[in-house]
Amino acid sequence: MPVLALSSRSWGFGIATFLLSLLLTLICMNVYAAQDYFPPLESQGGWRKLKDPDSIRRIAGMDPKKLEALSDWLRRSDDRNFAAVVIRRGYIVLEEERNNSAISNATRVASCSKAVCATVLAIASEQSQGGTLPCKMRFDDRAFDYIPWAQPLSDPRKSRITVKQLLNHTSGICPEATGAPNDGSWDYILGHSGDVRTAQLAFDPGTACGYSTHALAHASLVCETVTGKTYDQYAIEALFKPLGIEHWWFQYYEGGEKYGRHPSHGLGMPARDLARIAYCMLRGGRWNDRQVIPRWFIDETAAPTHDVKTPELRWKLNPQVFSHGWELPARLTGEDGRSGDGIPADARSKPGSGGQILAFVPSLDLVVTRQTGSSGQWTFEEYLRRACNAVILE
């Protein structure tokens, strides 16, 4: 009997060990599956989606009741048409639409396009180092070396502006605080139209922070010179198609015989396709077996890319919010009614006028987008904050 009892105990211990090992294996498989999942084209099925509360809680680790409250909040937050998507662990856990399709509506995403442009320039910079493009370019290079259309420079200080400063709003080029229109012909954008606001820098490069749409228009021209392709063509080939993005729209500025017609950085894209860009950033720049976005760029966007401390000129925001085209919402301190409370420090986002937002949070494996095609104010960070709060922390 004693031998039998010992054998039973050993058998029971063995079963327990086996079950524990199986559980750990399943957990690891689930984590791996989340890390290794990349959605097919929307025309081929698109993002996987969870609908029932139990799956949302068990598989995606999200609180169904908080997501339901977020859905209600989205519909009450304004009366614009919109499409909004929340993705956790590679699963759509919330998708709300009001007359805009999250799959196919590619109307403008306003300033979300700035983050996209910076990401495209990072890819161009990385590829240029291999000698396969017409020019080599790094973010610390002088930007106007790649903008021949701007010669002669309307302000000699422009020669000192770096590519990086075009992206983080420290270039001094026509900040929105000047009140100058954001759109116009290329002679106006490049400072050759006689408008002093675009001709003269608002401050010496790198000494202040002034949110500038004009600076990103310059960045699209940098991309054209470095790659030998128009900005839209290169963005489609180097970023959109590798990620399976199928719907887009680009903004163009006219320039006549002297400057030509070129795309600016402005674009439109559906909420689900925007999510692919954020998801690629979330996955370290990888898409399936390809490194699409350089890892160094993703790492650098996690912190400010300048050392300016004085408030941004228009909204008086903490300038440390601004990185390479992306923003760090956790660093918002209440100016202009925008607060980073409740948002993880590693979150990156890009809000756009009219309630557009493109965001990802690595520590939560979370992607958040919203697209309206409209303009105007909206509580961008509240959407991201509520989505973060719906994550069930383990």
PAVO-162774 format. One record per residue: x, y, z of N, C-alpha, C in turn. Coordinates in pm, whole numbers, plus 50000, padded with zeros to 5 digits. Each point is the difference from the previous one (the first is absolute). Layout:
<nodes>
XYZXYZXYZ;...
</nodes>
This chain:
<nodes>
500814987750000499195012350000500845012850000;501055000450084500815012249996500575002749862;500404989349929500555001949866498945005549905;498774994850012498895004649917499685014750027;500015003650129499705013850036501055009649941;501264995750009501075008549946499855001549850;499624988849938499825000349854498875009449961;498924999950078498865008849972500385014650014;500775002650107500425013950020500905004549885;500904991149959500895003549890499215002449872;499004991349979499165001449882499245013250001;499465003550120499275012650012500905012049978;501234999150052500965010949981500365001549852;500154988449935500335000349858498915006449916;498734996750032498875006049928499975015150021;500215004050127499985014450031501105007349925;501184993949996501125006149928499715001149852;499394989349944499654999949859499005011049968;498955001350086498975010149976500585014050008;500895002150099500635013150012500855003149878;500744989949954500835001949881499145003149878;498854992949990499105002449888499445014250003;499625004350122499455013450015501035010649960;501244998350046501055009649965500265000049849;499954988149941500194999149855498925007449925;498744998150045498895006749935500105015150015;500425004550119500185014350022501075005549905;501124992749992501085004449912499565000049854;499224989749963499494999549863499095011749971;499175003750099499085011249982500765013149983;501055001950084500815012149990500715000449866;500554988449961500714999549872499065002949884;498804994050008499035002249893499655014749988;499855006750116499685014349998501145007949936;501264996350034501145007249948500234997149852;499604988249954500334995649865498855002049901;498885005350046498845001849913500095013049921;499724999049870499905011749915498794998049909;499115009749995498744998149927500204999249849;499224991849932500024999949854499355012849946;500015001849870499345011449939498535000450041;499445011850009498575001050032499164993149893;500465000449876499274993349891500094984850010;500894995350089500164985650020499624995750142;499215008150065499534996650134500375010150106;501175006149987500405010850090500244995750144;499915009750088500264997950142499084989350060;500554992050089499144991050077499265008250105;498834995150040499135008250084499294991450104;499945005150122499274993550109498725007850026;498904992750018498715006750019499334996750133;500144987550047499294996450123500825003850122;499355004350108500695004950120500994990150058;499684987250000500914990250059501314999449924;499954999949867501234999749920500805012850016;499305011250004500685012950018500785000150131;499394994750104500664999750131501114989650003;499714988049953500924988650015501165000749901;499735003449875501044999749897500745013349989;499245010949997500615013249982500355007050130;499454995050113500325006250128499445014050014;498805002049948499335012950010498704998650075;499615010650069498775000150078498825003449908;499104990449974498905002549906499115011650041;499765001650129499135010950046500655013649976;501315000950020500695012649975500055003149850;500124989649919499965002149856498615004549956;498994994550060498635004349969499815014650038;500555003850115499925014150042500815008949905;501144995049952500805007649905499265001749868;499324989749956499205000849878498935010850013;499355000250113498975010250024500635013850006;501165001250064500685012850009500385005249860;500494991049914500395004049865498825006149924;498844994050015498825004949929499505013250057;500255002250128499535012450063501045011149996;501264996849965501085009850008499875011349900;499354997449887499725010449901498974994449902;499625008249902498994995449904500604997849862;501324999049990500654997649872499804985549955;500024998049870500134986449949501394995050037;500134987250032501314995050042500064984949990;501234995050005500264985750017501114998850102;499804991850102500984998550108500284985250023;501264997050029500424986150020500934999150120;499784989950085500904996850110500464985549979;501324997950003500584986849975500904996150116;499784988250055500884994950106500424985849964;501314997550015500574986949970499674995549857;499855009749912499724996849861498544997349969;499105002350095498574998049980499275013350007;499115002549905499095011350015499024996750111;499995008450102499084997850113498905010550002;500205010749925498975010349988500125006249861;498875001249933499955006749870498665007249990;500095013349997498805008349993500035008249871;498875000749933499905007549876498735008550000;500135012349955498835008549975500165005749859;499444993149902500015004249860501384999949935;501054996350073501334998149943500374985350013;500494994249893500444986150005501424999450055;500214991750101501354998050054500914993149901;499414993749899500774992649900500325008449878;499085008149954500175006349868499945015249996;499585006750107499905014549995501385006150015;500525005949892501375005149999500055015249996;499035006850060500075014550007501145004350092;500335012749997501205005350066500084996450147;501224998050046500224997250142500755011550067;500025011549932500615012250056501424997150047;500345004350122501404999450044500494986050035;499144990149998500514986250012501004997249888;499845007349889500914998149887501445004050033;500185008350103501375003950039500784988050053;499354991850081500674987950052500314990449886;499084999049905500224991249886501205004949918;500065013149976501095005849923501354997450067;500075002250130501254997750072500424985449990;499024991050007500284985749990500534996549862;499405005949897500474997749863501435005249983;500305011850056501355005549991501024991150071;499594993850110500914990950070500354988149912;499004994749929500264988849908500955004549890;499765012149946500875005349894501435001750052;500135005250120501335001850058500734986750015;499294990050051500604986850018500414993949865;499115000749903500324994249869501145007549932;500075013050025501035008049933501404996250045;500134994850121501324996350050500584988149924;499124992349936500474988549923500445003549859;499875012849964500455004449869499074996849886;498754996250032499054996449894499145011849956;500115011350068499225011849966500925011049946;499475010049933500845010449940500875007650100;499525001850123500755007550102500004992450132;501055001950078500024995250137499485011350090;499224996350100499425010150089499854994550140;500395007950097499744997150141499215011650059;499324997550109499135010250059500785012150051;501304998650024500805011450045500565008249884;499734995749876500485007549883499235013149983;500605009449927499365012749970498874997649898;498805003450038498824996749920500015006749863;500435012649993499895007449874501044995749897;500924991350040500874993749901499194990849908;498824996150045499134990949925498755007149945;499995013450006498845007449951500485010549900;500434995949883500555009549902498995010449954;498724996850007498965009449958499985012650087;500574999150120499975011350094501095010449972;500914997049910501095009349969499515011349908;500435012350022500825004650113499175000550128;500624997250112499284999450127499465013850036;498765000350044499375012650038500525005250133;500654991450077500605003850128501254991350014;501185006350011501254992150003500054989950115;499225002550107500004990850113499404986449963;499234999649892499414987349958501084989649968;501175004549961501074990749965500434991650119;499685004550123500424992850121498974989950049;498804999949941498934991150045500344985649964;499854991050097500234985949975498684993049963;500124988349941498824992049969499214997450128;500704996650106499354997250128499175011850049;500495012249980499295011850046498735002649920;499964995449874498755000849925498924991650065;500404989050061499064990250053499575002750143;500835006950079499675002050142499605014350033;499745008049898499435013550017500975010050063;501294998049978500995009750050500765006749886;499464999549877500705005749885499895015249992;498905005550051499745014449986499225003449875;499724990049915499255002549876498535002250030;499515011849972498595003850004499164992150102;500215002050128499174993250101498535003949983;499124991450040498585003049990499625012050087;500845003550096499765011850083500015012949919;500584999849880500025012149917498645003049938;499134989949994498705001849938500004998449849;501144996449943500084998249856499244987549957;499345000249885499324987949951500974988449986;499554988150032500864988249992500224995349857;499065002949911500084995149863500225011549902;500624996949889500225010149897500894994549891;500395008549907500894995849892501424998550055;500854993149924501354997450051500835012750015;499775010349919500765012350020499665006250135;498754998850041499585004950132500614991550111;499924986849987500544991050104501495002150017;500735002049890501465001050004500505014250028;499085009350020500405013550040500315009449886;499504997149879500315008249883498825008049950;498925000650077498795006949951499925014450050;500915004050087499955013450057499335000650136;499464988850047499394999650133501114998250103;500195009950085501104999850096499904988450097;498784995050022499814989150096500644987049953;500044997949868500664988149948501435003049955;500295012549974501345003749955501005000050114;499595005350115500915001550114499704989750109;501044994150057499814990850112499495007750122;499174993450078499465006250121501035000250113;500994991149991501074999450100501184992249940;501155001350062501174992549953499734985150016;500404992049904499744985550008500504993950130;499134992250063500374992750121499905007850129;499565012749993499985008350121498605001350062;498984995949929498635001150049499174989049935;498724999550037499104989849947498745006849947;499744998449872498815005649938499404989949903;498854994550036499354989649921499835004849857;500544992349903500075004949863499574989449899;498885002449934499584991749889500905002549879;500435012449983500885003449888501294991950004;500534997750120501264992550012499864985949945;498854993850024499794986449950499814999949849;499465011049944499945001049854501415000149942;500925006750069501404999749958500544985850008;499604992650102500504986450019499624991049882;498835002349943499594991749886500925002649880;500515012249987500945003049892501364993750027;500404999750126501244993050036499924985449955;498864993850028499814986149961500144998149850;499475009549924500034998949854501435000349947;500825009050055501395000949955500804987750039;499824995450123500784988750051499664987149924;498724998049971499564987349941499935000249847;499945012149941499845001049857498584997149955;499064999550095498594997449971499165010450073;498835002949947499125009250071499634994050135;499695008650095499724995350136498904989550002;498935002349925498904990450002500424986549944;500745000249889500454987549940500884992150096;500935006950064500914993050092499264995050124;499085008050055499244995750117499194987549970;499404999549883499204988349960500904987749990;501165001549933500884988649977500714995350127;500445009650081500864996550114499244997150128;498765005350014499274998250125498614994249979;499225005949913498594995949989499864985649949;500634997049888499834986649944500604989050087;501165002050060500524989550089499094997050119;499215009850044499104997950113498604995649957;499774999149872498694995849952498965011049999;500445012649999499085011349993499465001049858;498695001249987499374999549868499285012849960;499775009250094499265012349968500785012150050;500185009949913500695012250039499645011349906;500375011950042499805012249921501135009650037;500565007149903501095009450026499635014149958;500535009550073499825014249971501155004849911;499695008449901501015005549910499985015250006;501175006049984500105014449983500505002949859;499495010549941500425004249867501225009250011;500834999849896501195008450004500375006349869;499174997849898500305006049871501264994349938;500495006949898501174995149926501265000050086;500135009650092501225001250079500114989350108;498914997150069500064990950114499404986249971;499074999549907499364987349966498894996550098;499304989449968498914994950085500554988250081;499905001150133500534989650088498984996650109;500004987650047499174996850116500595006250125;499165005050087500435003850133499924987650088;500135001950131499904988550091498564996450030;499055008949969498604997850035499424987849930;499194992450073499404988049942498714996350070;499314990449941498814994150060500164985050004;499354993550101500144985650016498934995150095;499464987949977498984994750092500594996350136;499134998950100500424997150136500744986750011;499524989849930500664986850007501385000349937;500175007549892501315000949936500975008450083;499505010750060500845007650093500544991050110;499134991050047500394990950108501174991149960;500134997049872501114991649955501345007050023;500045013149981501245007450023500364999850148;499025002850086500254999750144500384985950046;499364989949943500264986250039501414995849959;500465004749883501364997249959501005006650096;499715012150042500855006650100500004991950129;498834995250039499854992150122500824987249993;500154994449882500734987549980501465002549963;500525011450042501415002949979500375002949857;498995003849918500245003349861499924988149907;499694988450056499964987849919498604997549947;499924994149881498734995349944500284986549937;499434989550059500354986349962501514998450015;500704996249896501444997750012500845011749950;499385011449980500705011549943500105011450101;501175006150012500175012050082499635011849912;498795005350016499505010749914500445013750053;499765002550127500365012750064501274997750082;501015008549987501254997850075499784999950151;500664990850065499874998950146500515012550070;501055006149947500545012050064498985011250004;499195000949896498995010549996498964997950109;499544987850016499004997150104500575002950138;501254996150021500645002750130500115015050026;500375007549897500195014550018498685007350020;498904994749945498715006750021499514998850144;500644991650080499574998050139500435011550092;500735009649945500485011550080500005012449912;500045011950062500105012249920501284999649918;499985005849881501185000049914500625014049991;499835007650104500585013550010500125003450148;500655011050032500185003850140499345013450034;499035004249918499295012650025499114998450124;499995010050085499204999450124498915010650004;500105010249917498975010550002498734995249932;498815004450045498734994849947499865001849849;499314990749937499685001049858499225013049976;500235006449888499535013749980498495001549989;499294990749938498575001949979499174995450120;500174987450039499154994350105500675000050137;501265004750005500755000750125500214986150062;500054989849916500214986450047501444998150049;500184990250087501334995850039500734995449873;501095006549960500654996349874500564985850001;500184994450119500534986450011498994989549955;498845004549957499004991149940500454995449862;500815008149931500264997849858501254991749975;499824989849918501094991249958500105000549848;500434989249936500084999349854498604998749940;499295011049985498674999649940498924994750093;500354990550086499094994650101500045008750125;499034998050088499955007450125499974990550119;500355005350116500064992350124498915005250094;498774994649987498855005850070500104999850152;500764990750056500144999450145500695012450056;500705007449915500725012050044499145012749996;498774998849954499095011550001499665003650144;500015012850030499825004350139498815009350019;499014999249914498775007550020499825012249915;501055004349928499875011649913499014997049889;499245010149961499014998749894498994989050032;499824997150128499034989950042500434985749975;501254997849966500484986649968500904994950112;499644988450053500744994250113500424985749968;501204996350046500504986549980499714990750115;499205004450097499684991650115499374986849954;500474989050059499424987049970500494993749871;500955006349933500564994649876501424995250027;500354987749968501344994850025501095008549936;501165000450065501095008549954500524996149863;499844987349961500554995749872499035001749883;498855005750025499015002149893500515010149899;499744997249873500245009749893498695002249927;499755012549964498765003149930500225011449904;499055002149913499965012049917498555003949982;499585010650068498645005049978499945008849876;498825000949943499785008649884498695007450014;499985012349957498805008350009498774992449953;498925001250075498754993649962499754986650067;500864996450096499784987650073500674988049939;501025002249919500804988949950501074996650104;500334987450012501114996250087500584986749955;501314999150013500774988049969500914997750120;499874988550069500754998150124500324985350022;501114997850074500334986550044500685000750136;499834989350080500554999450135500714986650015;501324999549986500724987350006499774992150127;499995006750115499864992850128498644993450015;499025004349922498664994250007499644992149874;500924999349904499734993349872498695005249941;499905013349992498755006649967500185009549883;499035000149909499955009549888498635006750002;499995013149978498765007950002500015009449881;498935000049921499885009549890498595005649993;499895011649940498705005949969500185009149879;499074999449906500075007949877498655006449976;500015013149970498755007249975499995007249866;501185004549954500045008149879499605014450023;499785003650126499505013550032501095008550065;499615011750048500915009050071499345004550130;500825005450089499485005250125500554992950123;499615004950116500504994850126499344986750037;500704992550082499484987450054500904996050116;499484991750090500804995950117500774987349966;501095001949926500794988849950500464990550111;500615005750103500604991750104498964992550082;498775005150008498974993050076499674986649935;499984999749869499774987549928501124990050032;501245004449988501124991150028500024995850146;499715009250088499994997050144498954989450033;498815001449945498934990450026500344986249942;500644999949884500414987249941501054993250088;500975007850048501014994450090499374994750128;499035007350053499364996250125499164987349985;499634996649877499214987849977500854987549998;501335001549998500894988550005499964994050141;499864986950005500044992950129501454997250034;500515006750102501404998450039500164987150079;500954991849962500194987050064501085000850108;
</nodes>
